[in-house]
């Protein structure tokens, strides 16, 4: 490899910017996924879509870790200023990060398709969704296999000891994955609009749901930007600098896809945590009232012959009011029975206790 000429803009570092953008998006993806999984598990409505999104998040966090290690090796700076060890390190972590990124985006978009399978009953649409799932699994899996098999031995890409396939082969598989990703994004963003349109609900709610599912189109835009950048970034001799823009778009696509998949369930999050908050506040309010209430205590006393009961209001050990209710006569449903029901009792209940 011929030595690179000194860059005109000097020794700049875009690595921290890459990590900052990645950290913000990954944090939002983690929070929304935890909200989703908590809601689904507590309401016992979990499904395979939740399982897939969980794996998508795991691989997404692993990709973020690879990005951090990559930047520590000099990613984001011009290769002219890096040592051979730094170049080897960032190349290694870029390769590993690419593999887990394909896994993350594959699991995430498969999760979206499985979610749509849970709410769609049309046979044709179900077959179409399974077709999308098969395509996502193939395109993401094939890219991982290609990255594993591209060099002999595996570490030849960064040790420079071995042989590797042409970058054109890698780019070809990348384009295939990007193309199918765009198709699945458009289909999964448009399908909820078709489903919701036929449901009996308020127009305002329909618009809100369609807006949330439309977030997936942002991931589509990221995929298009990635496709545009691939040929110039992957063939640049200054890879530590040229790959930064591509890496940002890849990480944005992964995270936005997870966030969009989770936000489609935001109404369920809201209802669950609203009810949880109300019940928790009610519990503590009742606990506070029971401990600090100044209302007089009440005591029920049954007469010796069972002909009447007395409701006694107590303040300390002093009886300040007594109410006698005759229960010896009167059919059920009478005024006497009504009086007992207001106390939460019945004549049958009193007789059973005797």
C-alpha positions in Angstrom: 0.0 0.0 0.0 1.4 3.4 -1.0 1.7 6.0 1.7 -1.0 8.6 1.8 -0.3 12.3 1.2 -0.8 14.7 4.1 -4.5 15.8 4.3 -5.2 19.4 3.6 -7.4 19.9 6.7 -4.8 18.6 9.2 -5.3 16.1 12.0 -9.0 16.4 12.8 -11.0 13.8 14.7 -14.7 13.1 13.9 -14.8 10.0 16.1 -16.3 11.7 19.2 -19.1 13.2 17.1 -19.9 9.7 15.8 -20.0 8.3 19.3 -22.2 11.1 20.6 -24.8 10.6 17.9 -24.7 6.9 18.4 -25.0 7.2 22.2 -28.1 9.4 22.1 -29.9 7.1 19.5 -28.9 3.9 21.3 -30.1 5.3 24.7 -33.5 6.0 23.2 -33.6 2.6 21.6 -32.8 1.0 25.0 -35.4 3.0 26.9 -38.2 2.3 24.4 -37.4 -1.4 24.2 -37.4 -1.7 28.0 -40.8 0.0 28.2 -42.1 -2.3 25.5 -40.9 -5.5 27.2 -42.0 -4.4 30.6 -45.5 -3.7 29.4 -45.8 -6.9 27.4 -44.5 -9.1 30.2 -46.6 -7.5 32.9 -49.8 -7.7 30.8 -48.8 -11.2 29.6 -49.1 -10.3 26.0 -45.5 -11.1 25.0 -44.9 -12.7 21.6 -42.2 -13.6 19.2 -42.0 -10.0 18.0 -40.8 -9.0 21.5 -38.3 -11.8 21.4 -36.9 -10.6 18.1 -36.8 -6.9 19.1 -34.9 -8.0 22.3 -32.2 -9.7 20.2 -32.1 -6.7 17.8 -31.4 -4.5 20.8 -28.7 -6.8 22.1 -26.8 -6.8 18.7 -27.4 -3.1 18.4 -25.7 -2.4 21.8 -22.9 -4.8 20.8 -22.4 -2.7 17.6 -22.3 0.5 19.7 -19.5 -1.1 21.8 -17.6 -2.0 18.7 -17.9 1.6 17.6 -16.4 2.9 20.8 -13.5 0.5 20.5 -13.1 1.6 16.8 -12.9 5.2 17.8 -10.4 4.5 20.5 -8.2 2.9 17.7 -8.3 6.1 15.7 -11.6 5.9 13.7 -12.6 9.4 12.7 -9.1 10.6 12.0 -7.2 10.6 8.8 -5.2 7.4 8.2 -2.1 9.5 7.5 -1.8 10.2 11.3 -2.4 6.6 12.5 0.1 3.9 13.4 -0.2 0.4 11.7 -1.5 -1.0 15.0 -4.3 1.6 15.1 -5.2 0.9 11.5 -5.4 -2.8 12.3 -7.5 -2.2 15.4 -10.1 0.0 13.7 -10.3 -2.4 10.7 -10.9 -5.3 13.1 -13.7 -3.6 15.1 -15.3 -2.2 11.9 -15.5 -5.7 10.5 -17.0 -7.1 13.7 -19.3 -4.1 14.0 -20.6 -4.7 10.5 -21.6 -8.3 11.3 -23.5 -7.5 14.5 -25.1 -4.5 12.7 -26.6 -6.8 10.0 -27.9 -9.1 12.8 -29.4 -6.1 14.6 -31.2 -4.7 11.6 -32.4 -8.1 10.5 -33.9 -9.0 13.9 -35.5 -5.6 14.3 -37.3 -5.6 10.9 -38.3 -9.2 11.4 -39.9 -8.1 14.7 -41.9 -5.5 12.9 -43.2 -8.1 10.4 -44.1 -10.5 13.2 -46.0 -7.7 15.0 -48.0 -7.1 11.9 -48.7 -10.8 11.6 -50.3 -10.6 15.1 -52.9 -8.0 14.0 -53.5 -8.9 10.4 -56.0 -11.7 9.5 -55.8 -11.5 5.7 -54.3 -14.6 4.2 -52.6 -12.8 1.3 -51.0 -10.2 3.6 -49.8 -12.9 5.9 -48.1 -14.7 3.1 -46.5 -11.4 2.0 -45.2 -10.7 5.5 -43.7 -14.2 5.7 -42.0 -13.5 2.3 -40.5 -10.3 3.7 -39.3 -12.2 6.8 -37.6 -14.8 4.7 -35.9 -12.1 2.6 -34.7 -10.2 5.6 -33.3 -13.4 7.2 -31.5 -14.3 3.9 -30.1 -10.8 3.1 -28.9 -10.1 6.6 -27.6 -13.7 7.1 -25.8 -13.8 3.8 -23.9 -10.6 4.5 -22.7 -12.0 7.9 -21.5 -15.2 6.1 -19.7 -13.2 3.4 -17.9 -11.1 6.1 -16.9 -14.3 7.9 -15.6 -15.9 4.7 -14.1 -13.0 2.9 -10.5 -13.5 4.1 -8.4 -16.6 4.6 -7.5 -16.6 7.4 -10.3 -14.6 9.0 -8.0 -11.9 10.5 -6.2 -11.4 7.2 -8.1 -8.1 6.7 -6.3 -6.3 9.5 -3.1 -8.4 9.8 -2.4 -8.2 6.0 -1.3 -11.8 6.2 -3.6 -13.7 3.8 -5.9 -13.2 0.9 -9.3 -11.5 0.8 -12.1 -11.2 -1.7 -12.6 -8.0 -3.8 -14.4 -5.2 -2.1 -16.9 -5.3 -5.1 -18.2 -8.6 -3.8 -18.8 -7.2 -0.4 -20.5 -4.1 -1.8 -22.8 -6.3 -4.0 -24.1 -8.1 -0.9 -24.5 -4.7 0.8 -26.6 -3.4 -2.0 -28.8 -6.5 -1.9 -29.4 -6.0 1.9 -30.1 -2.3 1.5 -32.5 -2.9 -1.4 -34.5 -5.5 0.6 -34.4 -3.3 3.7 -36.0 -0.5 1.8 -38.7 -2.7 0.4 -39.5 -4.1 3.8 -39.5 -0.6 5.4 -42.0 0.8 2.8 -44.2 -2.3 3.1 -44.2 -2.3 6.9 -44.8 1.4 7.1 -47.7 1.4 4.6 -49.4 -1.8 5.8 -50.6 -0.4 9.1 -52.2 2.5 7.3 -54.2 0.0 5.2 -55.1 -2.0 8.3 -56.1 1.0 10.5 -58.1 2.6 7.7 -60.6 -0.3 7.8 -61.0 -0.2 11.6 -63.8 1.5 13.5 -62.0 4.2 15.5 -61.8 8.0 15.7 -60.0 9.7 12.9 -57.7 11.5 15.3 -56.6 8.1 16.7 -56.1 6.7 13.1 -53.8 9.7 12.3 -51.8 9.2 15.5 -51.2 5.5 14.8 -50.3 6.1 11.1 -47.9 8.8 12.2 -46.1 6.5 14.6 -45.8 3.7 12.1 -44.5 6.2 9.6 -41.4 6.7 11.7 -40.1 3.6 9.9 -39.7 5.8 6.8 -36.9 7.6 8.6 -35.1 4.3 8.7 -35.8 4.0 4.9 -34.1 7.4 4.4 -31.1 6.2 6.3 -30.9 3.1 4.2 -31.0 5.2 1.0 -28.3 7.5 2.3 -26.2 4.4 3.1 -26.6 3.1 -0.4 -25.4 6.4 -1.9 -22.3 6.5 0.3 -21.2 2.9 0.0 -19.2 3.1 -3.3 -17.1 6.1 -2.3 -16.6 5.2 1.3 -15.6 1.5 1.0 -13.1 2.2 -1.9 -11.4 5.2 -0.3 -7.8 4.7 0.7 -8.4 6.9 3.7 -10.8 4.4 5.3 -10.6 5.7 8.9 -11.9 9.1 7.7 -14.2 8.1 4.8 -16.2 5.4 6.7 -17.4 7.9 9.4 -20.4 9.1 7.4 -21.3 5.6 6.4 -21.1 4.4 10.0 -23.3 7.2 11.2 -26.0 6.3 8.7 -25.8 2.6 9.5 -26.1 3.3 13.3 -29.0 5.7 12.7 -30.9 3.1 10.6 -30.4 0.4 13.2 -31.6 2.6 16.1 -34.4 4.4 14.3 -35.8 1.0 13.2 -35.9 -0.2 16.9 -37.4 3.1 18.1 -40.1 3.1 15.4 -40.9 -0.6 16.1 -41.4 0.3 19.8 -43.2 3.5 19.4 -45.9 1.8 17.4 -47.0 0.4 20.8 -46.7 3.7 22.6 -50.5 3.8 23.3 -50.2 0.5 25.1 -47.2 1.9 27.2 -49.3 4.9 28.1 -52.3 2.9 29.3 -50.3 0.4 31.3 -48.2 3.0 33.1 -51.2 5.3 33.6 -53.1 2.5 35.3 -50.1 1.4 37.3 -49.6 5.0 38.5 -53.2 5.4 39.5 -53.3 2.1 41.4 -50.0 2.8 43.2 -51.2 6.3 44.2 -54.5 4.8 45.4 -52.7 2.2 47.5 -50.5 4.8 49.3 -53.4 7.2 49.6 -55.5 4.5 51.3 -52.6 3.5 53.5 -52.1 7.2 54.6 -55.8 7.6 55.3 -56.0 4.4 57.4 -53.2 5.6 59.6 -54.2 9.2 60.0 -58.0 9.1 59.8 -59.9 10.8 62.7 -63.2 9.1 61.8 -64.8 7.3 64.8 -64.6 3.5 64.9 -67.7 1.4 64.4 -68.8 -1.7 66.2 -71.7 -4.1 65.5 -73.4 -5.7 68.5 -76.0 -8.5 68.1 -78.7 -8.7 70.8 -78.9 -11.8 73.0 -82.1 -13.1 71.3 -80.9 -12.2 67.9 -83.9 -9.8 67.3 -81.9 -6.7 66.5 -78.3 -5.4 66.0 -76.8 -2.2 67.3 -74.3 -0.1 65.3 -72.2 1.8 67.8 -69.9 4.7 66.9 -66.8 4.7 69.1 -64.5 7.5 70.0 -61.8 5.9 72.1 -63.7 3.8 74.7 -66.7 6.0 74.7 -69.9 5.2 72.8 -71.3 8.5 71.3 -74.0 7.1 69.1 -76.1 3.9 68.9 -78.3 2.8 66.1 -80.7 -0.2 66.6 -82.0 -2.1 63.6 -84.8 -4.7 64.1 -84.0 -7.9 62.1 -86.6 -10.1 63.7 -89.4 -9.4 61.2 -89.9 -8.3 57.6 -89.4 -10.2 54.3 -86.2 -9.9 52.4 -86.1 -6.8 50.2 -88.0 -4.8 53.0 -86.8 -1.5 54.4 -84.9 -3.3 57.1 -83.0 -5.4 54.6 -82.2 -2.2 52.8 -80.8 -0.7 55.9 -78.5 -3.7 56.4 -77.4 -3.6 52.8 -76.3 0.0 53.3 -74.0 -1.3 56.1 -72.6 -3.9 53.8 -74.5 -6.7 55.7 -77.6 -8.8 55.3 -79.9 -10.6 57.7 -78.7 -13.9 56.3 -75.1 -12.9 56.9 -75.9 -12.0 60.6 -77.7 -15.3 61.1 -74.8 -17.3 59.6 -72.3 -15.5 61.9 -74.5 -16.5 64.9 
